[in-house]
């Protein structure tokens, strides 16, 4: 059994990490670091500790999952790697590309895995997009739009809204959309971005438009907190058809509502939420492949055991951070920037 410790027990720790870690054969959720609050009765047998030092001192702990506020990712991950642990970091990987490069170098030195939690590669809608594109159902893709729209016009006073590095909607949601686009198309030739403040009183950028430029293809990634009528989650146009899909993967809302990811129909969307494939012959509903975040952690387990390569590689994590930094530069200067390594 691989003993796992989760650092942080807010939304990320409760909803996205701990429940799925417990589902994976070969993983033992051994400890959760929670600075305050009571022991959660949903986790009998799991040791709740108050400090990172306590968690790292647990015998034979092999994997540490960092689910803390963005500005603490680097120091927590650094301490875990220096203690000889493998590390999963919730997105964003780090506040800066330089810090990301330092973590990757440290993991290599320690001969340990460091990866980022890009769980939305296992969203049902993205699994469906990959299937459609692998089957060439759209012909040659020329326009790819990926939206993460929300209607949260009022500030909540959370740590996400503090004017410190690594905060704002760009760091909250853009890593998902960037990673998905890079998985589909690879690094672009160039990119441009517009990062802005849309809500009254916000101290951080809370909306973004990022465009990737490829030969014959444009990929637009967009996020906004003031979309009462959200646009399509995916809108992909090709030479033989268009795929359009509205609505978000249901797993997050289901987990927030206390859902059980072990049920047979987990991640399955109702038919009315399916996307449509439109061609010259007409409109065809496309069943959404059920999403499930468990395979992410199954891959982490297999990589630790030497049975598989890690799915979300350090190089991919660095590429996402490179896009984030180039996007900020593009927005500041109002220009298109060539992709650089």
Residue pairs with C-beta under 8 A, 6 or more apart in sequence:
1 26
1 27
1 28
2 26
2 27
2 28
2 62
2 63
2 301
2 304
2 305
3 28
3 30
3 58
3 60
3 61
3 62
3 63
4 21
4 27
4 28
4 29
4 30
4 61
4 62
4 63
4 64
4 65
5 30
5 31
5 32
5 33
5 55
5 56
5 58
5 61
5 63
5 64
5 65
5 85
6 13
6 17
6 18
6 21
6 29
6 31
6 32
6 33
6 64
6 65
6 67
7 13
7 33
7 52
7 55
7 64
7 65
7 66
7 67
7 68
7 76
7 80
8 33
8 34
8 66
8 67
8 68
8 69
8 90
9 18
9 32
9 33
9 34
9 37
9 40
9 67
10 67
12 67
12 90
13 32
13 34
13 65
13 67
14 40
15 252
15 255
15 256
16 67
16 90
16 117
16 119
16 252
16 255
16 293
17 65
17 67
17 88
17 90
17 117
18 29
18 32
18 43
19 255
19 261
20 261
20 293
20 294
20 296
20 297
21 27
21 29
21 65
21 297
22 29
23 261
23 262
23 294
23 297
24 294
24 297
24 298
24 301
26 301
26 305
27 63
27 297
27 301
29 43
29 46
30 46
30 47
30 58
30 61
31 46
31 47
31 48
31 49
31 55
31 58
31 61
32 40
32 43
32 46
32 47
32 48
32 49
33 48
33 49
33 50
33 51
33 52
33 54
33 55
34 48
34 49
34 50
35 50
35 51
39 48
40 46
40 48
47 58
49 55
52 76
52 79
52 80
55 61
55 64
56 64
56 79
56 80
56 83
56 85
61 85
62 85
62 86
62 304
63 85
63 86
63 87
63 88
63 300
63 304
64 76
64 77
64 80
64 85
64 86
64 87
64 88
65 87
65 88
65 89
65 90
65 117
66 72
66 73
66 76
66 77
66 80
66 87
66 88
66 89
66 90
67 90
68 76
68 90
69 159
70 92
70 95
70 159
70 160
70 166
70 167
70 171
71 95
71 164
71 165
71 166
71 167
73 89
73 90
73 92
73 93
73 94
73 95
73 166
74 94
74 95
74 99
74 102
74 103
77 87
77 89
77 103
77 114
78 102
78 103
78 106
80 87
81 87
81 103
81 106
81 107
81 110
81 112
81 114
82 106
82 110
84 110
84 112
85 112
86 112
86 113
86 114
86 300
86 304
87 107
87 112
87 113
87 114
87 115
88 115
88 116
88 117
88 300
89 103
89 114
89 115
89 116
89 117
90 116
90 117
91 116
91 117
91 118
91 175
91 176
92 116
92 166
92 171
92 172
92 175
92 320
92 321
92 324
93 100
93 103
93 116
93 175
93 317
93 320
93 321
94 100
94 103
94 166
94 321
95 165
95 166
95 171
96 165
96 166
96 321
96 325
97 318
97 321
97 322
97 324
97 325
100 317
100 318
100 321
101 318
103 114
104 114
104 314
104 317
104 318
106 114
107 113
107 114
107 314
108 314
113 300
113 303
113 304
113 310
114 314
114 317
115 300
115 310
115 311
115 312
115 313
115 314
115 317
116 175
116 312
116 317
116 320
117 296
117 312
118 175
118 176
118 179
118 296
118 312
118 316
119 293
119 296
120 126
120 176
120 179
120 180
120 249
121 179
121 180
121 183
121 296
121 311
121 312
122 291
122 292
122 293
122 295
122 296
123 249
123 251
123 291
124 249
124 250
124 267
124 268
124 269
124 288
124 289
124 290
124 291
125 233
125 234
125 245
125 247
125 248
125 249
125 275
125 288
125 291
126 180
126 249
126 291
127 289
127 291
128 245
128 275
128 286
128 287
128 288
128 289
129 184
129 234
129 236
129 243
129 245
130 183
130 184
131 289
132 138
132 236
132 243
132 277
132 286
133 141
133 184
133 236
137 238
137 240
137 241
137 243
137 277
138 236
138 237
138 238
138 239
138 240
138 241
138 242
138 243
138 277
139 238
139 239
139 240
139 241
140 216
140 238
140 239
141 217
141 236
141 237
141 238
142 216
142 217
142 218
142 237
142 238
142 239
143 217
143 218
143 220
143 235
143 236
143 237
144 181
144 184
144 185
144 217
144 218
144 219
144 220
144 234
144 235
144 236
144 237
145 219
145 220
145 222
145 231
145 232
145 234
145 235
145 236
146 177
146 180
146 181
146 219
146 220
146 221
146 222
146 233
146 234
147 222
147 223
147 230
147 231
147 232
147 233
147 234
147 235
148 173
148 176
148 177
148 222
148 223
148 233
148 248
149 222
149 223
149 224
149 227
149 230
149 231
150 223
150 224
150 225
150 227
150 230
151 225
151 226
151 227
151 228
151 230
152 199
152 225
152 226
153 199
153 225
153 226
154 199
155 161
155 199
155 200
155 201
155 202
159 167
160 167
160 168
160 172
160 204
161 167
161 168
161 202
161 203
161 204
161 206
162 203
162 204
163 203
163 204
167 204
168 195
168 204
168 205
168 206
169 204
169 205
169 206
169 207
169 208
169 223
169 224
169 225
170 195
170 205
170 208
170 223
170 324
170 327
170 328
171 324
173 223
174 208
174 210
174 221
174 223
174 324
174 327
175 320
175 324
177 210
177 221
177 222
177 223
178 210
178 221
178 320
178 323
178 324
179 312
179 316
179 320
181 212
181 219
181 221
182 316
182 319
182 320
182 323
183 316
185 212
185 214
185 217
185 219
187 319
187 339
188 212
188 213
188 214
188 219
188 339
189 213
189 214
189 215
189 338
189 339
190 212
190 213
190 336
190 337
190 338
190 339
191 210
191 211
191 212
191 213
191 323
191 326
191 327
191 330
191 336
191 337
191 339
192 210
192 211
192 213
192 330
192 335
192 336
192 337
193 208
193 209
193 210
193 211
193 326
193 327
193 328
193 330
193 331
194 208
194 209
194 331
195 205
195 207
195 208
195 327
195 328
195 331
196 205
196 206
196 207
196 208
196 331
197 204
197 205
197 206
197 207
198 206
198 207
198 224
198 225
198 226
199 206
199 225
199 226
206 224
206 225
207 223
207 224
207 225
207 226
208 221
208 222
208 223
208 327
209 220
209 221
209 222
210 220
210 221
210 222
210 323
210 327
211 218
211 219
211 220
211 221
212 218
212 219
212 220
212 221
213 336
222 231
230 246
232 244
232 245
232 246
233 245
233 246
233 247
233 248
234 243
234 244
234 245
234 275
235 242
235 243
235 244
235 245
236 242
236 243
236 244
240 279
240 280
241 277
241 278
241 279
242 277
242 278
243 275
243 276
243 277
243 278
243 286
244 275
244 276
244 278
245 274
245 275
245 276
245 286
245 288
246 273
246 275
247 269
247 273
249 267
249 269
249 291
250 267
250 268
250 269
250 273
250 291
251 261
251 266
251 267
251 291
251 292
251 293
254 261
254 266
255 261
259 266
260 266
261 267
261 292
261 293
261 294
265 290
266 290
266 292
267 290
267 291
267 292
268 288
268 290
269 288
269 290
271 285
271 287
273 288
274 285
274 286
274 287
274 288
275 285
275 286
275 288
276 283
276 284
276 285
276 286
277 283
277 284
277 285
277 286
278 284
296 311
296 312
299 308
299 310
299 311
300 310
302 308
303 309
303 310
303 311
322 340
322 341
326 337
326 339
326 340
329 337
330 336
330 337
